[in-house]
Amino acid sequence: QQFTGILQQPQEPVTTSSSRRPSRPHSSLDKREAAKFAALADQWWDKTKGPFAPLHALNSARCQFLRQGVCSVRGLDYHSGEPLLGLTALDVGCGGGLLSEPVARMGAEVHGIDVSDEGVAAAAAHAAGDPLLEQRVRYATRVVVLTCLCRQSLFANHCTVCLPLSYHLLVCG
């Protein structure tokens, strides 16, 4: 419920007030990029040789940056085992869940969203069987309507992460 207003199912049309027929909101998503990542979904967790190995190599630094930033802003103990316990996090463009999982291990309840059904399936499969992740992480295929990312919607969560997103958008002029 806390994510209402900024997320939409990809297949759901939007009805505008000026027209009775459904229309889609303008999207800056590059469908070729989405298809490329969907095709690579089975390789998200290949840490050494796969196409996402560089992300795995950067993940420790990304997590440390996130942990430090959230703890600093929220006045939390950075050195605590689960400093984000009780917080919610939205991981926009979660892919295979490379950032969602460690954020959940820091204590947050994480909602990972991605435009790719295949990426979401890979993330859910990797988390399956781990009781902690099954309790704290949920994944869904969603698109984000960027025009709706107003202050109230964006900060409905304690933390919203969009680290990889800008690389996969079309430049609109």
Phi, psi and chi 1 to 4 in degrees:
 res  aa     phi    psi   chi1   chi2   chi3   chi4
   1 GLN       -  -34.1  -58.4  -61.4  -13.0      -
   2 GLN   -67.5  -13.3   61.0 -165.0  -25.9      -
   3 PHE   -97.6    0.3  -56.9  102.6      -      -
   4 THR   -61.0  138.2  -58.1      -      -      -
   5 GLY   103.7  -20.3      -      -      -      -
   6 ILE  -121.3   -7.9   62.7  169.8      -      -
   7 LEU  -122.0  145.5  -51.6  176.6      -      -
   8 GLN  -138.3  148.4  -64.4 -179.5   -5.4      -
   9 GLN   -64.4  137.5  -62.3  -86.8    3.6      -
  10 PRO   -59.8  -32.1  -17.0   23.7      -      -
  11 GLN   -88.4   -5.5   67.2  -85.7   15.1      -
  12 GLU   -85.9  123.1  -72.0  179.2    0.7      -
  13 PRO   -75.1  158.0   24.1  -29.0      -      -
  14 VAL  -109.9  134.1  174.2      -      -      -
  15 THR   -96.7  126.3  -57.0      -      -      -
  16 THR   -89.9  158.2   61.9      -      -      -
  17 SER   -72.4  -23.8   58.9      -      -      -
  18 SER   -84.6   -5.3   62.3      -      -      -
  19 SER  -148.4  148.3  168.9      -      -      -
  20 ARG   -86.0  -19.1  -64.3 -119.7 -177.0 -120.9
  21 ARG   -86.7  146.9   68.3  177.4 -176.8 -170.6
  22 PRO   -65.6  145.8  -16.7   27.5      -      -
  23 SER  -140.4  158.9   65.8      -      -      -
  24 ARG   -95.5  142.7  -63.1 -148.7  178.5  -94.3
  25 PRO   -66.6  154.4   21.3  -28.5      -      -
  26 HIS   -59.0  134.6  175.0   73.1      -      -
  27 SER  -122.6  138.2  174.5      -      -      -
  28 SER  -101.6    9.7   57.5      -      -      -
  29 LEU   -66.8  131.3  173.0   70.3      -      -
  30 ASP   -87.1  106.1 -174.2  -25.5      -      -
  31 LYS   -62.8  -28.8  -68.8 -178.9 -178.7  179.4
  32 ARG   -67.0  -39.5  -68.3  172.7  -60.0 -161.8
  33 GLU   -64.2  -43.9  -79.0  -72.9  -66.2      -
  34 ALA   -61.1  -42.8      -      -      -      -
  35 ALA   -65.6  -37.4      -      -      -      -
  36 LYS   -62.0  -45.7  176.6  176.0   77.3  173.2
  37 PHE   -71.7  -32.4  -78.3   88.2      -      -
  38 ALA   -62.7  -40.0      -      -      -      -
  39 ALA   -67.5  -24.2      -      -      -      -
  40 LEU   -96.8    5.5  -63.7  170.9      -      -
  41 ALA   -56.2  -33.9      -      -      -      -
  42 ASP   -73.5   -2.9   62.5  -25.3      -      -
  43 GLN  -111.2    6.2  -60.1  175.8   61.5      -
  44 TRP   -54.8  -37.6  -90.2  107.5      -      -
  45 TRP  -102.9   17.6  -71.7   94.4      -      -
  46 ASP   -85.4   95.2 -176.9  -11.0      -      -
  47 LYS   -73.7  -21.8  -62.9  178.6 -177.3 -177.3
  48 THR  -106.6  -41.2   56.0      -      -      -
  49 LYS  -117.2  -11.6  -61.6  178.3 -164.0  166.1
  50 GLY   -75.1  170.6      -      -      -      -
  51 PRO   -65.9  -15.6   21.0  -28.9      -      -
  52 PHE  -101.1    8.0  -58.8  108.4      -      -
  53 ALA   -54.4  -40.7      -      -      -      -
  54 PRO   -61.1  -36.7  -25.0   34.4      -      -
  55 LEU   -66.0  -39.1  -83.2  179.6      -      -
  56 HIS   -61.6  -40.0  -76.1  -80.3      -      -
  57 ALA   -65.4  -34.4      -      -      -      -
  58 LEU   -85.1  -14.6  -72.5  171.5      -      -
  59 ASN   -60.6  -38.1 -141.1   28.5      -      -
  60 SER   -60.0  -44.4  178.5      -      -      -
  61 ALA   -67.4  -40.1      -      -      -      -
  62 ARG   -62.5  -42.9  -65.8 -173.6  -29.7  157.1
  63 CYS   -67.2  -40.2  -68.1      -      -      -
  64 GLN   -63.5  -42.9 -177.1  177.9   -3.6      -
  65 PHE   -60.2  -46.6  173.1   78.7      -      -
  66 LEU   -64.0  -47.0 -179.9   68.6      -      -
  67 ARG   -58.9  -48.2 -178.2 -179.7 -171.9  132.5
  68 GLN   -63.3  -44.2 -174.6  175.1   15.2      -
  69 GLY   -64.4  -48.7      -      -      -      -
  70 VAL   -65.3  -43.3  173.0      -      -      -
  71 CYS   -63.0  -40.3  -72.5      -      -      -
  72 SER   -64.9  -47.9  175.2      -      -      -
  73 VAL   -67.2  -38.0  167.0      -      -      -
  74 ARG   -95.6   -1.6  -62.9 -137.7  159.7 -108.9
  75 GLY    68.0   36.8      -      -      -      -
  76 LEU   -99.0  159.1  -56.9  171.5      -      -
  77 ASP   -79.2  106.3 -179.2    7.2      -      -
  78 TYR   -56.7  -34.3  175.7   85.8      -      -
  79 HIS   -86.1   -4.7  -59.3  -71.0      -      -
  80 SER   -64.1  150.1  167.6      -      -      -
  81 GLY   -61.6  -35.7      -      -      -      -
  82 GLU  -133.3   72.4  -67.1 -176.0  -38.9      -
  83 PRO   -66.5  -19.4   26.6  -35.5      -      -
  84 LEU   -98.5   12.2  -52.8 -174.6      -      -
  85 LEU   -56.2  128.6 -167.7   62.0      -      -
  86 GLY    92.0   -6.6      -      -      -      -
  87 LEU   -96.8  159.7  -58.6 -176.4      -      -
  88 THR  -112.7  147.2   58.7      -      -      -
  89 ALA  -135.4  139.0      -      -      -      -
  90 LEU  -109.9  117.8  174.1   63.1      -      -
  91 ASP  -102.5   97.9 -175.3    3.2      -      -
  92 VAL   -83.6  124.2  179.6      -      -      -
  93 GLY    79.4   44.1      -      -      -      -
  94 CYS   -69.3  -18.2   68.3      -      -      -
  95 GLY    55.7 -126.4      -      -      -      -
  96 GLY   -84.8    5.5      -      -      -      -
  97 GLY    91.7   19.0      -      -      -      -
  98 LEU   -61.2  -30.6  -84.2   81.8      -      -
  99 LEU   -98.3  -32.6 -169.4   59.5      -      -
 100 SER   -58.7  -44.4  -63.3      -      -      -
 101 GLU   -61.9  -51.2  -73.9 -168.2   14.5      -
 102 PRO   -65.9  -30.7    6.9  -12.4      -      -
 103 VAL   -66.4  -38.2  171.8      -      -      -
 104 ALA   -65.2  -37.9      -      -      -      -
 105 ARG   -68.1  -21.0  -67.9 -171.5 -167.8  -71.6
 106 MET   -79.9   -4.3  -72.0 -175.8 -130.4      -
 107 GLY   115.5  -15.9      -      -      -      -
 108 ALA   -75.2  152.8      -      -      -      -
 109 GLU   -88.1  123.0  -70.5 -173.9   32.2      -
 110 VAL  -115.2  135.1 -179.1      -      -      -
 111 HIS  -114.2  108.2 -172.2 -178.0      -      -
 112 GLY   -95.1  127.3      -      -      -      -
 113 ILE  -124.9  148.5   62.1  168.8      -      -
 114 ASP  -154.1  157.0 -159.2  -84.9      -      -
 115 VAL   -78.8  -14.0  -62.3      -      -      -
 116 SER   -98.2  117.5  163.6      -      -      -
 117 ASP   -57.7  -38.5  -71.1  -33.7      -      -
 118 GLU   -66.3  -42.1  -64.2   84.0   -4.8      -
 119 GLY   -64.5  -43.3      -      -      -      -
 120 VAL   -63.1  -40.2  166.5      -      -      -
 121 ALA   -64.2  -40.8      -      -      -      -
 122 ALA   -64.0  -41.3      -      -      -      -
 123 ALA   -63.6  -47.2      -      -      -      -
 124 ALA   -63.9  -40.0      -      -      -      -
 125 ALA   -65.0  -39.1      -      -      -      -
 126 HIS   -67.6  -36.2 -168.7  -92.7      -      -
 127 ALA   -79.7  -20.0      -      -      -      -
 128 ALA   -60.3  138.2      -      -      -      -
 129 GLY    91.0  -12.9      -      -      -      -
 130 ASP   -97.8  108.1 -176.8  -39.0      -      -
 131 PRO   -55.9  -38.3  -20.2   29.0      -      -
 132 LEU   -63.9  -47.4  179.5   69.9      -      -
 133 LEU   -68.3  -37.6  -64.7  177.8      -      -
 134 GLU   -62.5  -30.0  -73.1  180.0  -12.5      -
 135 GLN   -80.3  -35.5  178.6 -176.9   -2.8      -
 136 ARG  -106.5  -13.7  -68.6 -172.4 -177.9  163.8
 137 VAL  -121.0  136.0 -177.7      -      -      -
 138 ARG  -132.0  144.1   61.8 -172.6  167.7  131.8
 139 TYR  -120.9  148.5  -67.3  106.3      -      -
 140 ALA  -154.4  150.0      -      -      -      -
 141 THR   -84.4  118.3  -55.3      -      -      -
 142 ARG  -147.7  157.7  -61.4  -77.5 -171.4  -87.5
 143 VAL  -113.4  153.3  -66.9      -      -      -
 144 VAL  -107.6  127.5  175.7      -      -      -
 145 VAL   -90.6  102.4  179.5      -      -      -
 146 LEU   -61.8  -28.7  -65.7  176.3      -      -
 147 THR   -67.0  -17.0   56.7      -      -      -
 148 CYS   -93.7    1.1  -67.6      -      -      -
 149 LEU   -81.0   62.0  -73.3  178.3      -      -
 150 CYS   -80.0  168.7   63.2      -      -      -
 151 ARG   -54.6  -44.6 -179.2  174.3  174.2   79.4
 152 GLN   -64.9  -43.5  -67.8  156.6  -28.2      -
 153 SER   -71.8  -44.8  -64.5      -      -      -
 154 LEU   -62.1  -37.9 -174.7   61.3      -      -
 155 PHE  -100.0   20.8  -64.9  106.5      -      -
 156 ALA   -66.6  -19.9      -      -      -      -
 157 ASN  -105.2  161.1  -55.2  -70.3      -      -
 158 HIS   -73.7  -24.1  -62.8  105.7      -      -
 159 CYS  -151.5  128.8  174.6      -      -      -
 160 THR  -122.1  124.6  -60.0      -      -      -
 161 VAL  -114.6  126.8 -177.5      -      -      -
 162 CYS  -131.5   41.9  -58.0      -      -      -
 163 LEU   -57.4  -50.5  -67.8  178.8      -      -
 164 PRO   -90.4   -0.9   33.9  -35.3      -      -
 165 LEU   -64.8  -42.3 -153.8   58.6      -      -
 166 SER   -63.7  -21.5   62.1      -      -      -
 167 TYR   -73.5  -15.3  -60.9  105.8      -      -
 168 HIS  -112.7   15.7  -49.5  -61.7      -      -
 169 LEU  -105.6  148.8  -58.6  175.9      -      -
 170 LEU   -77.0  146.7  -67.1  169.5      -      -
 171 VAL   -83.2  119.3  176.9      -      -      -
 172 CYS  -100.1  135.3  -59.6      -      -      -
 173 GLY  -117.1      -      -      -      -      -
